[in-house]
Amino acid sequence: MTDDGAGTGTAWQLSEEQQLIRRTVRDFADQHVDPIAAEIDEEERFPQENVKRLADLGLMGMLVPEEYGGSGADAVSYAVTIEELSRSCASHGVIASVNNSLVAFPIHRWGTDRQREEFLPNLCNGGLGAYALSEPGAGSDPAGMKSTAERDGDSYVINGQKNWITNGSHADTFIYFAKTDPDERHRGITAFLLDDDMEGFEKSQPEDKMGIRAAHSVSLMLDDVEVPEWRILGEEGQGFKIAMQVLNGGRVGIGAQAVGIAQACLDDSVEYADQREQFGQTIGDFQAIQHKIADMAMKTESARNLVYKAAAAKDAGEDVARIASIAKLNASEAAMDNAVEAVQIHGGNGYSTDYDVERYMRDAKITEIYEGTSEIQRTVIARETMGR
Ligand code: CAA
């Protein structure tokens, strides 16, 4: 049995460097995230001050090489980072996850030299990126999007609306998907790199959400936004394939976020069970509580191991569509199950905002919805497993 540095005794062997990253992120979270997590949730305040701090630690461009301002880390280190941030605050986890895996990674993977030089140093150093795929009528079915990009000389003119754009309020760089051929479904979609100060580009106020309230989600309204051709990411018509491959990596990040939430539920429940006394003994002395803790520990360990396995497969250059969906589905269900049990163990106290488990329960739910609902993950896993 080895220790992964989280004090959980998992059998997964992290390298020295990966363990150092875990300790660094934990120290950061203890110092800068834990003290504000409840307050920014209540106030729906975006933790802008911590974006720059995370960037200074090299945690906002982890999958980008150093020559573009990133830290050139592997995907397992990245998963460990998102897990540890989310253990303190799931909003911080998704803010970092979107910037790293949905924006900086694809710009490096599919971008031209000009695009890499123009966008990556900013994204790695405190600027923020957002991924604009979902629309009011196209959530689980992004190929049904209505945004259009019509060619006009050396430019494209984009019109459309996007919804639920995480980081949208503070982002300056957007990957925006639009149809260059509206008669086609997925083959007509192209990805564009946009700045938020382009003429005709509008953002809504942040949505009032159940959970991850400090990670702002906005709508975007584009009215005749003129975009020069050099801002196409990849090739015209390749946008859907890019979107799906990016989401394969993004789902590992959301899986890691869910592991962090699951671990936080377990940590708080163990602590509470040791302190809370009823019938003349701590509630942790009751087998009913011990069995809940055992199930929570089992789910957290299995979720963590699958997420690290998916991340390691990405590092090995494998096709991760199936394992990323398995890891995300399993981890998000572990987070939700653990959150429900953590509230139950805390009883009436768990139902109040005085205890963090109430926030964990609201935050856990989104991991079963974004970057592909649990139903979509099951569809992907079934297709990949059955070869359909
Ligand atoms: N990896 C790589 N390629 C993939 C892929 C994957 N996971 N899924 C599909 N593709 C490819 C297919 O191989 C196919 O390629 P060809 O053109 O060569 O045949 C092409 O994409 C089209 O595939 P489908 O015919 O299967 O497409 P579809 O329209 O039936 O949709 C789907 C498939 C799996 C349901 C997909 O639409 C999907 O994943 N939906 C969920 C969308 C989602 O996750 N949205 C999240 C929004 S972003 C977000 O949430 C960010 C945030 O806030 C934090």
Residues whose N, C-alpha, C, O or C-beta is under 5 A from the ligand:
A	BS01	CAA	L133 S134 G139 S140 D141 P142 A143 W164 T166 H186 M244 Q245 A321 Y370 E371 G372 I376
